[in-house]
Structure formats: structure tokens, C-alpha cells
Amino acid sequence: MHLFSIHYLPQINYLKALLNADEIKFEMEEHFQRQTYRNRCEIYTADGMHKLVVPIDHSQSKEGRSRMRDVRIAYADNWQLQHKRTIQSAYQSSSYYEYFEAEFNTLFDKKYHFLVDFNLAALEMIHSFLKLPLQFSMTNEYFRTPKDMIDSRETFTSNNHEVKKEYYQVFQTKKGFIGNLSSIDLLFNLGPKGLLEYIK
């Protein structure tokens, strides 16, 4: 069993680990950590690497700390429209964007109260494109050093954008190749079959 934190439109390396895991358990009891991929992802725009951040409502957290399952999304600003438009601008000329645009619009048009629900909906959407069901369980207590589980909670907290194998990216000729971006970069540029072949 592999223990994962739940990330937003996760990195390619995270998705690879998720798809290769024999059994998945998502961490729900850890304290939310700011400046991590739990509420942000990185995509490739005309200006280079760009971070998309889901804003968090900290007004209901105790002493600024909340369990991951309790973290609420803030809607003071229309971040959903911003994310949708940024993704469209970045990938509308890619080979596969038009095939998945409607599903992404549906994801961003719905207001989720909790970050984990939104992240899981995004993960399940990506898995549906790959025609692979996302089967998982969730923790109901916190394990500092979990037994009988491979702990991947902190494996994907930083990103050096290492280049293991290049693939076509829309703005590559202008800015060069950027590795290990959000898995949607692979999806829009290579399609589901190409994504699966790449991460193998």
C-alpha cells in the first residue's frame, strides 16, 4: 500500500507513482502545508512555467492549521475562471486540448467546498481520460511513521523539473523543454495513449 498526499492536477512523477501503486491510500489527517502541490500545479504558458494556485480559506482554521480533510477553498476571487482561461491560453493549440476542454470546463464551473473533494474530482477526471479507474481508500487517523505502507507523502513536495525524456510542448521552441510539469501538460500534448506510454 502506498500513502499519498492529495495534489492538485499533479506532477507527471506523482501520476506515474499513483498509476504504479498496487494500492492507494490518501492522507486526510495531516495538517495542510502551504506552498506545496496540495493546492498548486505548474503548467507551460507562452511566458514559461506558470503556477496555478487554488486559494485556501484560512478563516476557519485553528491557529492557522487545518487537517487536510477540513481545508476549505476560498472564492473571494474568481480563481476558477482564471485557471480555466490560463489553461486554455496555454494549451488551446496543443494536439488534444479540444478533446478534453468540456470536461475541464465542467470541473472549474462547479464550486467545491473542500480542497480534497476538488483534487479528487480532478484526479478522477484524469483517470477517466486514461480509462483507468481511481481506486483508493482514505486515512482516518494520522500516522507519523506508517507501518506496512510506502510513505510517499513528502516525495513530491519539491520540483527541480528534471528532464528524463523530452516530448513535444507548445512553447518548447521559444522557452525550451520543461520537465515534470502538471500531468495535464502531457495529456494535452500527447493524449491519453501518449501519456501512458511516456510514464512507462
C-alpha positions as CSV (number, residue, x, y, z in Angstrom):
1,M,0.0,0.0,0.0
2,H,1.2,3.5,-0.9
3,L,0.3,6.5,1.2
4,F,-0.1,9.8,-0.8
5,S,-1.0,13.4,0.0
6,I,-3.7,14.6,-2.4
7,H,-2.3,17.0,-5.0
8,Y,-4.0,19.4,-7.4
9,L,-3.6,18.4,-11.1
10,P,-0.4,16.6,-10.0
11,Q,3.1,16.4,-11.5
12,I,4.0,13.8,-14.0
13,N,6.2,11.9,-11.5
14,Y,3.3,11.9,-9.0
15,L,0.9,10.5,-11.5
16,K,3.4,7.8,-12.5
17,A,3.8,6.7,-8.9
18,L,0.0,6.7,-8.5
19,L,-0.6,4.6,-11.5
20,N,2.2,2.1,-10.5
21,A,0.9,1.8,-6.9
22,D,-0.6,-1.6,-6.1
23,E,-3.0,0.0,-3.5
24,I,-3.6,3.7,-2.8
25,K,-4.4,5.4,0.5
26,F,-4.8,9.2,0.6
27,E,-3.8,11.2,3.6
28,M,-6.7,13.1,5.1
29,E,-5.4,13.8,8.7
30,E,-2.2,15.6,8.0
31,H,-2.0,19.3,8.6
32,F,-2.3,21.4,5.4
33,Q,1.1,22.6,4.3
34,R,1.3,25.9,2.4
35,Q,3.5,26.4,-0.6
36,T,3.1,22.7,-1.7
37,Y,1.4,20.9,-4.6
38,R,-1.6,20.2,-2.4
39,N,-3.2,23.3,-3.8
40,R,-1.0,24.3,-6.7
41,C,0.3,23.0,-10.0
42,E,2.7,24.1,-12.7
43,I,1.9,24.4,-16.4
44,Y,3.7,25.8,-19.5
45,T,2.4,29.1,-20.9
46,A,3.8,31.5,-23.5
47,D,5.7,33.2,-20.7
48,G,7.2,30.0,-19.5
49,M,6.4,27.9,-16.4
50,H,3.3,29.3,-14.6
51,K,1.9,28.3,-11.2
52,L,-1.9,27.9,-10.7
53,V,-2.9,28.2,-7.1
54,V,-6.2,27.2,-5.5
55,P,-6.8,29.8,-2.8
56,I,-7.5,28.5,0.7
57,D,-10.0,29.9,3.2
58,H,-7.9,30.2,6.5
59,S,-10.7,31.9,8.4
60,Q,-12.0,28.6,9.9
61,S,-8.6,27.0,10.8
62,K,-7.4,26.8,14.3
63,E,-4.2,28.7,14.9
64,G,-3.7,28.7,11.2
65,R,-3.6,24.9,10.9
66,S,-6.2,22.6,9.5
67,R,-6.4,18.9,8.8
68,M,-6.3,18.2,5.1
69,R,-9.9,16.9,5.1
70,D,-11.1,20.2,6.6
71,V,-9.3,22.6,4.3
72,R,-11.9,24.8,2.5
73,I,-11.5,26.6,-0.8
74,A,-11.8,30.4,-0.9
75,Y,-14.0,32.0,-3.5
76,A,-13.4,35.7,-2.9
77,D,-11.7,36.0,-6.3
78,N,-12.9,34.1,-9.4
79,W,-9.8,31.9,-9.5
80,Q,-11.8,29.2,-11.4
81,L,-12.2,31.4,-14.4
82,Q,-8.6,32.5,-14.2
83,H,-7.4,28.8,-14.1
84,K,-9.7,27.9,-16.9
85,R,-8.6,30.8,-19.1
86,T,-4.9,30.3,-18.3
87,I,-5.1,26.6,-19.2
88,Q,-7.0,27.4,-22.4
89,S,-4.4,30.0,-23.4
90,A,-1.6,27.6,-22.7
91,Y,-2.9,24.6,-24.5
92,Q,-5.6,25.5,-27.0
93,S,-3.2,25.0,-29.9
94,S,-2.0,21.6,-28.5
95,S,-3.0,18.4,-30.2
96,Y,-5.5,17.1,-27.7
97,Y,-6.9,20.1,-25.8
98,E,-10.2,20.3,-27.7
99,Y,-11.0,16.7,-26.8
100,F,-10.9,17.4,-23.1
101,E,-11.9,21.1,-22.9
102,A,-15.6,20.4,-22.0
103,E,-14.7,18.2,-19.0
104,F,-12.2,20.7,-17.7
105,N,-14.8,23.5,-18.0
106,T,-17.2,21.3,-16.0
107,L,-14.6,20.8,-13.3
108,F,-13.9,24.5,-12.9
109,D,-17.6,25.5,-13.2
110,K,-18.5,23.6,-10.1
111,K,-17.8,25.1,-6.6
112,Y,-16.3,22.5,-4.3
113,H,-16.3,23.4,-0.6
114,F,-13.3,21.3,0.3
115,L,-9.9,21.1,-1.3
116,V,-9.7,17.3,-1.1
117,D,-13.0,17.0,-3.0
118,F,-11.8,19.2,-5.8
119,N,-8.4,17.5,-6.0
120,L,-10.1,14.1,-6.1
121,A,-12.5,15.2,-8.8
122,A,-9.6,16.4,-10.9
123,L,-7.7,13.1,-10.4
124,E,-10.7,11.0,-11.2
125,M,-11.3,13.1,-14.4
126,I,-7.7,12.4,-15.5
127,H,-8.1,8.7,-14.7
128,S,-11.3,8.6,-16.8
129,F,-9.4,10.1,-19.8
130,L,-6.9,7.2,-19.3
131,K,-9.8,4.7,-19.0
132,L,-8.3,3.6,-15.6
133,P,-10.5,3.7,-12.5
134,L,-9.1,5.5,-9.5
135,Q,-9.4,3.1,-6.6
136,F,-8.3,4.3,-3.2
137,S,-9.0,4.5,0.5
138,M,-8.5,7.3,2.9
139,T,-6.8,7.6,6.3
140,N,-9.0,8.2,9.4
141,E,-6.0,8.8,11.7
142,Y,-2.6,10.4,11.3
143,F,0.5,8.1,11.2
144,R,3.8,9.9,11.7
145,T,5.7,6.8,10.6
146,P,3.1,4.5,9.0
147,K,3.5,0.7,9.2
148,D,3.0,-1.6,6.3
149,M,2.8,1.3,3.9
150,I,5.2,3.0,1.5
151,D,5.1,6.6,2.6
152,S,5.0,8.9,-0.4
153,R,3.6,12.0,1.3
154,E,6.7,14.1,1.1
155,T,8.2,12.5,-2.1
156,F,6.7,15.1,-4.4
157,T,6.9,18.3,-2.3
158,S,9.6,20.0,-4.5
159,N,10.2,20.0,-8.2
160,N,13.6,20.5,-10.0
161,H,11.9,19.9,-13.4
162,E,14.5,17.3,-14.3
163,V,14.4,16.3,-17.9
164,K,14.2,12.5,-18.2
165,K,12.7,12.3,-21.7
166,E,11.6,15.2,-23.8
167,Y,8.2,15.3,-25.6
168,Y,6.6,18.0,-27.7
169,Q,5.5,21.1,-25.8
170,V,3.6,24.0,-27.4
171,F,6.2,26.7,-26.4
172,Q,9.3,24.5,-26.5
173,T,10.9,26.3,-29.4
174,K,10.7,29.6,-27.6
175,K,11.5,28.6,-24.0
176,G,13.0,25.2,-24.2
177,F,11.7,22.0,-22.7
178,I,10.4,21.9,-19.1
179,G,10.2,18.6,-17.4
180,N,7.8,17.2,-14.7
181,L,5.1,19.8,-15.1
182,S,1.4,19.1,-14.2
183,S,0.3,15.9,-15.9
184,I,-2.2,17.9,-18.0
185,D,0.8,19.1,-20.0
186,L,1.4,15.5,-21.1
187,L,-2.3,14.9,-21.6
188,F,-2.9,17.9,-23.9
189,N,0.3,17.4,-25.9
190,L,0.4,13.6,-26.2
191,G,-3.1,12.5,-25.5
192,P,-4.0,9.6,-23.1
193,K,-2.2,6.9,-25.0
194,G,1.0,9.0,-25.3
195,L,0.8,9.9,-21.6
196,L,0.6,6.3,-20.6
197,E,3.5,5.4,-22.9
198,Y,5.6,8.3,-21.6
199,I,5.3,7.5,-17.9
200,K,6.0,3.8,-18.5
